[in-house]
């Protein structure tokens, strides 16, 4: 079954809450992009300000508050930050059901594995700049390989077009790692999604393609129809 996962880059807590409200009970899971300006220039909640984290996030970590709609909507955290191993524990405490680490962000993936400590599944995200061979030493430690739809310089942005090389990248990943979940994030839309599915993608993480036009429910329904599309068996 193809997974359709809304991607959220929250401008602030209210933006996060609103977007999660729009898709709650329509999908089981969303992906929250975490950006603190250390790996790419973009920032997002709860790291909108340099050297200062939203205090409300701290209250979530301390379990004084709950993540929005935690009762009926899970979230995974895509850590597009430098040294993600330092904040993995915070996001697990906040309720993340999976941690996805940007491979360029860490000098030691082993430290990320230790930080997760088997509490939730771990995934890795790569860009078109990332050699596929760099996955070999860490493949046994992850269940999801997320292929970004563009190169490193476009990380943290929504609304960019998918680089068509991503389709072949997905095909290569499916052939090399048949037991892993292959995910695609960045530039996914209704026009290119069928080709990504045929290439072997099992998850489509959708940002602007979902939120555009202020009609996420209608757009989501269209993406869900892709579940009838055949995927590569190679």
Secondary structure as a PSIPRED ss2 file (coil, helix, strand):
# PSIPRED VFORMAT (PSIPRED V4.0)

   1 X C   1.000  0.000  0.000
   2 X C   1.000  0.000  0.000
   3 X E   0.000  0.000  1.000
   4 X E   0.000  0.000  1.000
   5 X E   0.000  0.000  1.000
   6 X E   0.000  0.000  1.000
   7 X E   0.000  0.000  1.000
   8 X E   0.000  0.000  1.000
   9 X C   1.000  0.000  0.000
  10 X C   1.000  0.000  0.000
  11 X C   1.000  0.000  0.000
  12 X C   1.000  0.000  0.000
  13 X H   0.000  1.000  0.000
  14 X H   0.000  1.000  0.000
  15 X H   0.000  1.000  0.000
  16 X H   0.000  1.000  0.000
  17 X H   0.000  1.000  0.000
  18 X H   0.000  1.000  0.000
  19 X H   0.000  1.000  0.000
  20 X H   0.000  1.000  0.000
  21 X H   0.000  1.000  0.000
  22 X H   0.000  1.000  0.000
  23 X H   0.000  1.000  0.000
  24 X E   0.000  0.000  1.000
  25 X C   1.000  0.000  0.000
  26 X C   1.000  0.000  0.000
  27 X E   0.000  0.000  1.000
  28 X C   1.000  0.000  0.000
  29 X E   0.000  0.000  1.000
  30 X E   0.000  0.000  1.000
  31 X E   0.000  0.000  1.000
  32 X E   0.000  0.000  1.000
  33 X E   0.000  0.000  1.000
  34 X E   0.000  0.000  1.000
  35 X C   1.000  0.000  0.000
  36 X E   0.000  0.000  1.000
  37 X C   1.000  0.000  0.000
  38 X C   1.000  0.000  0.000
  39 X C   1.000  0.000  0.000
  40 X C   1.000  0.000  0.000
  41 X C   1.000  0.000  0.000
  42 X C   1.000  0.000  0.000
  43 X E   0.000  0.000  1.000
  44 X C   1.000  0.000  0.000
  45 X C   1.000  0.000  0.000
  46 X C   1.000  0.000  0.000
  47 X C   1.000  0.000  0.000
  48 X C   1.000  0.000  0.000
  49 X E   0.000  0.000  1.000
  50 X C   1.000  0.000  0.000
  51 X C   1.000  0.000  0.000
  52 X E   0.000  0.000  1.000
  53 X C   1.000  0.000  0.000
  54 X C   1.000  0.000  0.000
  55 X H   0.000  1.000  0.000
  56 X H   0.000  1.000  0.000
  57 X H   0.000  1.000  0.000
  58 X H   0.000  1.000  0.000
  59 X H   0.000  1.000  0.000
  60 X H   0.000  1.000  0.000
  61 X H   0.000  1.000  0.000
  62 X C   1.000  0.000  0.000
  63 X C   1.000  0.000  0.000
  64 X C   1.000  0.000  0.000
  65 X C   1.000  0.000  0.000
  66 X C   1.000  0.000  0.000
  67 X C   1.000  0.000  0.000
  68 X C   1.000  0.000  0.000
  69 X C   1.000  0.000  0.000
  70 X C   1.000  0.000  0.000
  71 X C   1.000  0.000  0.000
  72 X C   1.000  0.000  0.000
  73 X C   1.000  0.000  0.000
  74 X E   0.000  0.000  1.000
  75 X E   0.000  0.000  1.000
  76 X E   0.000  0.000  1.000
  77 X E   0.000  0.000  1.000
  78 X E   0.000  0.000  1.000
  79 X E   0.000  0.000  1.000
  80 X C   1.000  0.000  0.000
  81 X C   1.000  0.000  0.000
  82 X C   1.000  0.000  0.000
  83 X C   1.000  0.000  0.000
  84 X H   0.000  1.000  0.000
  85 X H   0.000  1.000  0.000
  86 X H   0.000  1.000  0.000
  87 X C   1.000  0.000  0.000
  88 X H   0.000  1.000  0.000
  89 X H   0.000  1.000  0.000
  90 X H   0.000  1.000  0.000
  91 X H   0.000  1.000  0.000
  92 X H   0.000  1.000  0.000
  93 X H   0.000  1.000  0.000
  94 X C   1.000  0.000  0.000
  95 X C   1.000  0.000  0.000
  96 X C   1.000  0.000  0.000
  97 X C   1.000  0.000  0.000
  98 X E   0.000  0.000  1.000
  99 X E   0.000  0.000  1.000
 100 X E   0.000  0.000  1.000
 101 X E   0.000  0.000  1.000
 102 X E   0.000  0.000  1.000
 103 X H   0.000  1.000  0.000
 104 X H   0.000  1.000  0.000
 105 X H   0.000  1.000  0.000
 106 X C   1.000  0.000  0.000
 107 X C   1.000  0.000  0.000
 108 X C   1.000  0.000  0.000
 109 X H   0.000  1.000  0.000
 110 X H   0.000  1.000  0.000
 111 X H   0.000  1.000  0.000
 112 X H   0.000  1.000  0.000
 113 X H   0.000  1.000  0.000
 114 X H   0.000  1.000  0.000
 115 X H   0.000  1.000  0.000
 116 X H   0.000  1.000  0.000
 117 X C   1.000  0.000  0.000
 118 X C   1.000  0.000  0.000
 119 X C   1.000  0.000  0.000
 120 X C   1.000  0.000  0.000
 121 X E   0.000  0.000  1.000
 122 X E   0.000  0.000  1.000
 123 X E   0.000  0.000  1.000
 124 X E   0.000  0.000  1.000
 125 X E   0.000  0.000  1.000
 126 X E   0.000  0.000  1.000
 127 X C   1.000  0.000  0.000
 128 X C   1.000  0.000  0.000
 129 X C   1.000  0.000  0.000
 130 X C   1.000  0.000  0.000
 131 X C   1.000  0.000  0.000
 132 X H   0.000  1.000  0.000
 133 X H   0.000  1.000  0.000
 134 X H   0.000  1.000  0.000
 135 X H   0.000  1.000  0.000
 136 X C   1.000  0.000  0.000
 137 X C   1.000  0.000  0.000
 138 X C   1.000  0.000  0.000
 139 X H   0.000  1.000  0.000
 140 X H   0.000  1.000  0.000
 141 X H   0.000  1.000  0.000
 142 X C   1.000  0.000  0.000
 143 X C   1.000  0.000  0.000
 144 X E   0.000  0.000  1.000
 145 X E   0.000  0.000  1.000
 146 X E   0.000  0.000  1.000
 147 X E   0.000  0.000  1.000
 148 X E   0.000  0.000  1.000
 149 X C   1.000  0.000  0.000
 150 X C   1.000  0.000  0.000
 151 X C   1.000  0.000  0.000
 152 X H   0.000  1.000  0.000
 153 X H   0.000  1.000  0.000
 154 X H   0.000  1.000  0.000
 155 X C   1.000  0.000  0.000
 156 X C   1.000  0.000  0.000
 157 X C   1.000  0.000  0.000
 158 X C   1.000  0.000  0.000
 159 X C   1.000  0.000  0.000
 160 X C   1.000  0.000  0.000
 161 X C   1.000  0.000  0.000
 162 X C   1.000  0.000  0.000
 163 X C   1.000  0.000  0.000
 164 X C   1.000  0.000  0.000
 165 X H   0.000  1.000  0.000
 166 X H   0.000  1.000  0.000
 167 X H   0.000  1.000  0.000
 168 X H   0.000  1.000  0.000
 169 X H   0.000  1.000  0.000
 170 X H   0.000  1.000  0.000
 171 X H   0.000  1.000  0.000
 172 X H   0.000  1.000  0.000
 173 X H   0.000  1.000  0.000
 174 X H   0.000  1.000  0.000
 175 X H   0.000  1.000  0.000
 176 X H   0.000  1.000  0.000
 177 X C   1.000  0.000  0.000
 178 X C   1.000  0.000  0.000
 179 X C   1.000  0.000  0.000
 180 X C   1.000  0.000  0.000
 181 X E   0.000  0.000  1.000
 182 X E   0.000  0.000  1.000
 183 X E   0.000  0.000  1.000
 184 X E   0.000  0.000  1.000
 185 X E   0.000  0.000  1.000
 186 X C   1.000  0.000  0.000
 187 X C   1.000  0.000  0.000
 188 X C   1.000  0.000  0.000
 189 X C   1.000  0.000  0.000
 190 X C   1.000  0.000  0.000
 191 X C   1.000  0.000  0.000
 192 X C   1.000  0.000  0.000
 193 X H   0.000  1.000  0.000
 194 X H   0.000  1.000  0.000
 195 X H   0.000  1.000  0.000
 196 X H   0.000  1.000  0.000
 197 X H   0.000  1.000  0.000
 198 X H   0.000  1.000  0.000
 199 X H   0.000  1.000  0.000
 200 X C   1.000  0.000  0.000
 201 X C   1.000  0.000  0.000
 202 X C   1.000  0.000  0.000
 203 X E   0.000  0.000  1.000
 204 X E   0.000  0.000  1.000
 205 X E   0.000  0.000  1.000
 206 X E   0.000  0.000  1.000
 207 X C   1.000  0.000  0.000
 208 X H   0.000  1.000  0.000
 209 X H   0.000  1.000  0.000
 210 X H   0.000  1.000  0.000
 211 X H   0.000  1.000  0.000
 212 X H   0.000  1.000  0.000
 213 X H   0.000  1.000  0.000
 214 X H   0.000  1.000  0.000
 215 X C   1.000  0.000  0.000
 216 X H   0.000  1.000  0.000
 217 X H   0.000  1.000  0.000
 218 X H   0.000  1.000  0.000
 219 X H   0.000  1.000  0.000
 220 X H   0.000  1.000  0.000
 221 X H   0.000  1.000  0.000
 222 X H   0.000  1.000  0.000
 223 X H   0.000  1.000  0.000
 224 X H   0.000  1.000  0.000
 225 X H   0.000  1.000  0.000
 226 X H   0.000  1.000  0.000
 227 X H   0.000  1.000  0.000
 228 X H   0.000  1.000  0.000
 229 X C   1.000  0.000  0.000
 230 X C   1.000  0.000  0.000
 231 X C   1.000  0.000  0.000
 232 X C   1.000  0.000  0.000
 233 X C   1.000  0.000  0.000
 234 X C   1.000  0.000  0.000
